[in-house]
């Protein structure tokens, strides 16, 4: 199991995480949603430049490197990269990493349990919003949890050629998803708001779970646009059958975070073997080798 060496939670971790239970995270995220779409020159110019300097964003990789070309901060944050910036690993049975970021955890799903951090795991069924039919397809399968930091590229791409089958929006909390929070908040990824997308691939069923977090003001897919906001209170589900089904090529964009968060990739039993470099804490780039499919 590619979990790397596990760090126990510290007092500082608890002190950082506990106030999040009290914060009005949805309200704060709606404010961020408005601010990041503002055309105010203070946001468009000063804040974007500060952000690039502070997070050391490499704008030479952007399709449009000129900051003045972006209408608002969100347009900059979800910027496209140059076509040659992220080559996609070749091979029909080789899965490509869907995002830039770092591996939070990766390994086998033990029955219905997914590893989160030392002393923490959560239910596959809960992660999928109670969808028993799809949860059964990933029981004893494999997962990879990939964390996107503010400096990362925030578009999400397909690991394999795939056909879209279903999607769910699962309302929830908006805790931070950084490593410190993952160490201390039980069932973090199955508690936060998320969009679950389901696909058929040559390796069998695959799910990509787009997990929201504080200040992640919206999650969108290329076929449905912005899914959240509004947050809602009930799980919403869409099935894509017949003419509604959509095919994607490996490396094709499937969605994006408007502000950063986490993607969890799920495969069924004996479907994939994660690459040796896919272990906790390892940096990843979209398009690199994620795993070898056995299907």
C-alpha positions as CSV (number, residue, x, y, z in Angstrom):
1,X,0.0,0.0,0.0
2,X,1.5,3.3,-1.1
3,X,0.9,5.3,2.0
4,X,4.5,6.3,2.8
5,X,5.5,7.1,6.4
6,X,2.6,8.3,8.4
7,X,2.8,11.4,10.7
8,X,0.7,11.4,13.8
9,X,-1.5,14.4,14.4
10,X,0.0,17.1,16.6
11,X,-1.5,19.7,18.9
12,X,-1.0,22.3,16.2
13,X,-3.1,20.2,13.8
14,X,-6.0,20.1,16.3
15,X,-5.7,23.8,17.0
16,X,-5.9,24.5,13.2
17,X,-8.8,22.2,12.6
18,X,-11.1,22.7,15.5
19,X,-12.2,26.3,14.6
20,X,-13.4,25.0,11.3
21,X,-16.3,23.4,13.1
22,X,-17.5,26.9,14.0
23,X,-16.8,28.8,10.9
24,X,-19.7,29.6,8.4
25,X,-17.7,27.9,5.7
26,X,-20.5,27.9,3.1
27,X,-21.1,31.6,3.6
28,X,-17.4,32.4,3.4
29,X,-17.2,30.3,0.2
30,X,-20.1,32.2,-1.4
31,X,-18.3,35.5,-0.6
32,X,-15.1,34.1,-2.2
33,X,-17.2,33.0,-5.3
34,X,-18.3,36.6,-5.8
35,X,-14.8,38.1,-5.1
36,X,-13.0,35.9,-7.5
37,X,-15.4,36.9,-10.3
38,X,-15.1,40.6,-9.6
39,X,-13.7,42.8,-12.4
40,X,-12.5,45.3,-9.8
41,X,-9.0,46.4,-10.7
42,X,-7.8,45.7,-7.2
43,X,-8.7,42.0,-7.6
44,X,-7.7,41.8,-11.3
45,X,-4.3,43.3,-11.0
46,X,-2.9,43.7,-7.5
47,X,-4.3,40.4,-6.0
48,X,-3.4,38.3,-9.1
49,X,0.2,39.6,-9.0
50,X,0.5,39.1,-5.3
51,X,-0.8,35.6,-5.7
52,X,1.7,34.7,-8.4
53,X,4.6,36.0,-6.3
54,X,3.4,34.5,-3.1
55,X,2.7,31.0,-4.5
56,X,5.5,31.1,-7.1
57,X,3.1,30.4,-9.9
58,X,5.0,29.6,-13.2
59,X,3.1,31.7,-15.7
60,X,5.4,30.6,-18.5
61,X,3.4,27.4,-18.7
62,X,0.1,29.2,-19.2
63,X,-1.5,29.4,-22.6
64,X,-2.0,33.1,-21.8
65,X,0.9,34.3,-19.6
66,X,-0.2,38.0,-19.6
67,X,-2.1,38.6,-16.3
68,X,-3.9,41.6,-17.8
69,X,-5.6,39.3,-20.2
70,X,-7.7,37.7,-17.5
71,X,-11.2,39.2,-16.9
72,X,-11.1,38.2,-13.2
73,X,-9.2,36.2,-10.6
74,X,-11.2,33.0,-11.3
75,X,-10.3,33.2,-15.0
76,X,-6.7,33.4,-14.0
77,X,-7.0,30.6,-11.4
78,X,-8.6,28.2,-13.9
79,X,-6.2,29.2,-16.7
80,X,-5.4,26.8,-19.5
81,X,-1.8,25.5,-19.9
82,X,0.2,25.4,-23.1
83,X,-0.6,22.3,-25.2
84,X,3.0,21.0,-24.6
85,X,3.1,21.8,-20.9
86,X,1.7,18.5,-19.7
87,X,2.4,15.5,-22.0
88,X,0.0,12.6,-21.5
89,X,1.6,9.2,-20.8
90,X,1.0,6.9,-23.7
91,X,-0.5,3.4,-23.7
92,X,-4.1,2.2,-23.6
93,X,-3.6,0.4,-20.3
94,X,-1.6,3.2,-18.6
95,X,-3.6,5.5,-16.5
96,X,-2.6,9.2,-16.5
97,X,-2.7,11.4,-13.5
98,X,-5.8,13.7,-13.7
99,X,-4.4,16.7,-11.9
100,X,-1.3,18.7,-10.8
101,X,-0.8,18.4,-7.0
102,X,0.5,15.9,-4.5
103,X,-0.6,12.4,-3.4
104,X,-2.5,12.5,-0.1
105,X,-2.8,8.7,0.1
106,X,-3.1,5.8,-2.4
107,X,-3.6,2.1,-2.0
108,X,-6.2,-0.6,-1.8
109,X,-9.8,-0.2,-0.6
110,X,-10.2,-2.7,2.3
111,X,-13.8,-3.9,1.8
112,X,-15.7,-0.6,2.2
113,X,-12.9,1.4,4.0
114,X,-10.6,4.0,2.5
115,X,-7.5,5.2,4.3
116,X,-7.4,8.9,5.1
117,X,-4.5,9.3,7.5
118,X,-2.9,7.5,10.5
119,X,-5.8,6.4,12.7
120,X,-8.4,7.8,10.2
121,X,-10.4,6.1,7.5
122,X,-13.9,6.4,6.0
123,X,-16.7,4.5,4.2
124,X,-16.7,4.1,0.5
125,X,-20.5,4.0,0.6
126,X,-20.6,7.3,2.5
127,X,-18.1,8.9,0.1
128,X,-20.5,8.0,-2.8
129,X,-23.5,9.6,-1.1
130,X,-25.1,6.2,-0.2
131,X,-25.1,4.9,-3.8
132,X,-25.0,1.1,-3.0
133,X,-25.0,0.1,-6.7
134,X,-21.8,2.0,-7.5
135,X,-20.2,1.4,-4.2
136,X,-20.3,-2.4,-4.8
137,X,-18.3,-1.9,-8.0
138,X,-15.3,-0.4,-6.0
139,X,-15.4,-2.7,-3.0
140,X,-11.9,-4.1,-2.4
141,X,-10.7,-1.9,-5.3
142,X,-8.1,0.8,-5.3
143,X,-8.0,4.5,-4.6
144,X,-5.7,7.5,-5.0
145,X,-6.4,10.8,-3.2
146,X,-4.7,13.8,-4.9
147,X,-4.5,17.2,-3.3
148,X,-4.3,20.4,-5.3
149,X,-2.6,23.4,-3.6
150,X,-3.4,27.0,-4.5
151,X,-0.4,27.2,-6.9
152,X,-1.4,24.2,-8.9
153,X,-3.1,23.9,-12.3
154,X,-6.8,23.5,-11.4
155,X,-8.4,21.8,-14.4
156,X,-9.1,18.1,-14.1
157,X,-8.4,15.6,-17.0
158,X,-9.3,12.0,-17.8
159,X,-7.0,9.2,-16.7
160,X,-8.2,6.9,-19.4
161,X,-10.5,6.7,-22.4
162,X,-13.9,6.5,-20.8
163,X,-17.6,6.8,-21.2
164,X,-19.6,8.9,-18.7
165,X,-22.3,6.9,-17.0
166,X,-23.5,8.9,-14.0
167,X,-22.9,11.9,-11.7
168,X,-24.0,12.8,-8.1
169,X,-23.8,16.0,-6.2
170,X,-23.5,15.2,-2.5
171,X,-24.0,18.2,-0.1
172,X,-21.8,18.4,2.9
173,X,-19.3,20.5,5.0
174,X,-16.5,22.6,3.6
175,X,-13.6,21.8,5.9
176,X,-10.1,22.4,4.6
177,X,-8.6,19.4,2.9
178,X,-4.9,20.0,3.7
179,X,-2.8,17.3,5.3
180,X,-3.1,18.7,8.9
181,X,-6.9,18.7,8.6
182,X,-6.9,15.2,7.2
183,X,-5.0,13.9,10.2
184,X,-7.6,15.1,12.7
185,X,-11.1,15.4,11.2
186,X,-12.7,11.9,11.0
187,X,-14.1,11.0,7.6
188,X,-13.1,14.3,6.1
189,X,-13.5,13.5,2.4
190,X,-16.9,11.7,3.0
191,X,-18.2,14.7,5.0
192,X,-17.2,17.5,2.6
193,X,-19.4,18.6,-0.3
194,X,-18.5,16.7,-3.4
195,X,-19.3,15.9,-7.0
196,X,-19.0,12.2,-7.9
197,X,-18.5,11.2,-11.5
198,X,-18.8,7.6,-12.8
199,X,-17.3,6.2,-16.0
200,X,-16.8,2.9,-17.8
201,X,-13.3,2.2,-19.0
202,X,-11.3,-0.7,-20.5
203,X,-10.2,-1.3,-16.9
204,X,-13.8,-1.5,-15.7
205,X,-15.7,1.1,-13.7
206,X,-13.9,4.2,-12.6
207,X,-15.1,7.1,-10.4
208,X,-13.6,10.5,-9.9
209,X,-14.7,12.3,-6.8
210,X,-14.3,16.1,-6.8
211,X,-14.2,17.1,-3.2
212,X,-15.0,20.7,-2.2
213,X,-13.3,22.6,0.6
214,X,-13.4,26.0,2.3
215,X,-13.2,28.8,-0.3
216,X,-13.7,26.3,-3.1
217,X,-16.5,28.5,-4.4
218,X,-17.6,26.1,-7.1
219,X,-17.0,22.8,-8.8
220,X,-17.9,22.3,-12.5
221,X,-17.8,19.7,-15.2
222,X,-17.5,20.2,-18.9
223,X,-20.9,18.6,-19.6
224,X,-23.0,20.2,-16.9
225,X,-21.2,23.5,-16.1
226,X,-21.2,24.7,-12.5
227,X,-22.7,22.1,-10.2
228,X,-22.2,24.1,-6.9
229,X,-23.2,26.6,-5.8
230,X,-26.0,26.3,-4.8
231,X,-25.0,23.8,-2.1
232,X,-28.4,22.2,-1.6
233,X,-29.5,19.7,1.1
234,X,-30.3,16.6,-0.8
235,X,-28.1,14.3,-2.9
236,X,-28.8,14.9,-6.6
237,X,-28.1,12.2,-9.2
238,X,-27.9,12.1,-13.0
239,X,-27.7,9.0,-15.2
240,X,-26.3,9.3,-18.7
241,X,-27.6,6.5,-20.9
242,X,-28.0,6.1,-24.7
243,X,-27.7,9.5,-26.4
244,X,-26.9,11.2,-23.1
245,X,-23.7,9.1,-22.6
246,X,-20.5,10.9,-23.5
247,X,-17.1,9.6,-24.5
248,X,-13.9,11.1,-23.3
249,X,-10.3,10.5,-24.5
250,X,-7.4,10.1,-22.0
251,X,-6.1,13.5,-21.1
252,X,-9.3,15.3,-22.1
253,X,-10.5,18.0,-19.7
254,X,-13.6,16.8,-17.6
255,X,-13.9,19.5,-15.0
256,X,-12.3,22.1,-12.8
257,X,-12.1,23.6,-9.3
258,X,-12.8,27.3,-9.0
259,X,-10.2,27.5,-6.2
260,X,-8.4,24.3,-5.1
261,X,-9.3,21.0,-3.5
262,X,-8.9,17.2,-3.9
263,X,-9.7,14.5,-6.4
264,X,-10.2,10.9,-5.4
265,X,-9.8,8.3,-8.2
266,X,-11.5,4.9,-7.6
267,X,-11.1,1.6,-9.6
268,X,-12.6,-1.8,-9.0
269,X,-10.9,-4.9,-7.6
270,X,-7.7,-6.0,-9.4
271,X,-8.2,-3.2,-12.0
272,X,-5.1,-1.1,-11.5
273,X,-1.7,-1.1,-9.9
274,X,-0.5,2.3,-8.8
275,X,2.9,3.4,-10.0
276,X,5.9,3.2,-7.6
277,X,6.0,7.0,-7.4
278,X,2.3,7.3,-6.3
279,X,2.8,7.4,-2.5
280,X,1.9,9.8,0.3
281,X,3.5,13.2,-0.1
282,X,4.8,12.7,-3.6
283,X,4.3,15.6,-6.1
284,X,2.3,14.7,-9.3
285,X,1.7,16.4,-12.6
286,X,-1.3,16.0,-14.8
287,X,-0.6,13.5,-17.6
288,X,2.2,11.6,-15.8
289,X,2.0,7.8,-15.1
290,X,-0.5,7.1,-12.4
291,X,-0.9,3.3,-12.7
292,X,-1.0,0.2,-14.9
293,X,-4.4,-1.2,-15.7
294,X,-5.0,-4.9,-15.5
295,X,-8.3,-5.1,-17.3
